[in-house]
Each structure stands twice: as C-alpha cells, then as structure tokens.
Amino acid sequence: MPAHVRRRALAIRRHRDYLVREAEATEKAALEAAGQGPRGATEDRSADVVDLVRRVTDRIGTGDPDALRRPEWVEHERRQRRARRADAEPNPHYWARQPGGTPPDLSAGEVS
C-alpha cells in the first residue's frame, strides 16, 4: 500500500539524518580535541594561497584564450568577423546631424 511505502521512506530518511548528525558531531569533537576550530585549521592561510596562485600564474603564463577551444570554431568565428567587415554598410536609420546643418524634419519624411 502507498501508506506503507511512504512510512518506510520517512523512516529511512530519519535514519540517514541521524547518521549525518552523528558523523558531524564526531568530527566536531575530534577537531576540538586536536585544538582546531569546527572549520579546520585556525591559522590564516590566505597569504599562502595568494602566493601559490601567483606562482602558478607565473609558471603558466597568460596564454592564448583560443588554445582550449576547438580549432574549427575559432576559424568559423574569424570567417564571420571578416565577412561582417566586408559587408558593412552604413545604418540607413541613423540620421547624423551634419556639421553646421540642421537636423532632418522627421515629420515630413525627410531622410538625408
């Protein structure tokens, strides 16, 4: 029956939650006994991390952002950029104000 399945599922969930709470309490007690806080070592290691990141960055270098991409996609995007530049036309909907001139009268349909 569905009620039996639901009841058994809730019992399993409660048991798993109990096991997790018990493991967390054991870990917390072990850390406190070792003289550490609940989050691990109490010393500040941020300077070590910054130094490690700097050393790795110096070793790797800046690199090419396209090096990890598939070569056919890089080439495809280059072709698209070239095609866009070759087909570039001025925007017909942009009416720039001419130096010393007056803006076009849009109500009259004047386009320059």
N, C-alpha and C positions, 0 to 999 in steps of 0.2 A: 504494500500500500504506500502511497505517496507520503503519508504522515510518518511512516516508519523510516523511509529513506531520509526525509528531512530531519528527523530526530537524530538519526545516526550521523548525518553530515554535521549537525551542530555539535554533537559530542566530539567528533574528530577535530573540528575547528577549535573547540575549547581546549582539547588536549594539546594541540600544536601551539596555541597561545601560551599555555602553561610551560611547555618545554622552552619556548623562546625566552619568556620571563626568567626562568630558572637559569638558562645559559648566560643571559645578560647579568644577572645578579652574581653568578660565579665569576664571570670575567671582571666585573667591577671590584669584587672583593680581592681577586688576585692582583689587580693593578694597584689598589690601595695598599695591599700588603707589601708590594715591591717599592712603595714610596712614590708612585706616579699617580697623577690625577685620573679621572674617569676617561679622559680623551687621549691617554697615552703619555708620552714624554712631556715633562713640564718645561723643559728648556725651549727657548725660542730658536727655531732653526731657519727662519726666513732669510737670514744673510747667507747661509749655506745654499739654500735653494736658488737665490739670486745669482750666486757665484757659479753654481752648476749650470744654470740656464745660459749665463754669459759664456762659459767655456764651451758648451755645446754649440751655441750660435757661432762663436769664433771658428770652431772646427768645421762646421758645415758650410758656412758662408751664406751669402744671400741667395744664390742660385737663380734658376730660371723658373718663373711661375708656370710656364707651359711644359716643363720637363715631366711632370706627373700626369699630364693629360694625354689622351690618345692622339697620335700624330695626325690622323685623318681629320679629327675635329678641329685641330689648330689650323690646318691647311684650309679647311672649309670656311672657317671664320675669316681668315686672311683674304680668301677669294671674295667673300661677301663684302668686306670693307673696301676692297679695290673696285668692285662693281658699283657700290654706292657712290664712291667718289667719281667714277667715270660717268654715271648717270645723273649727277647732281644738277638740279635746276633751281632757279630762284623760286621762292614761295609766291604763287600768284595771289594769295590772300593777304600778303603783307604790303601795306602801303607806307613806305618810308617818307617822312617829311623831307622834302628837298631843301638843301641849304638856301636860305633866303626866300623860300617859297611858302605857300600857304597849304594847309592840309587839304586833302580832297573832300569834296562835299559828298558824303555817303548817301544822303537822302536823294540826290539826283542821279545816283548810279554811276557817278564819275569814278573811273579807275585809271590810275596812272602807273 
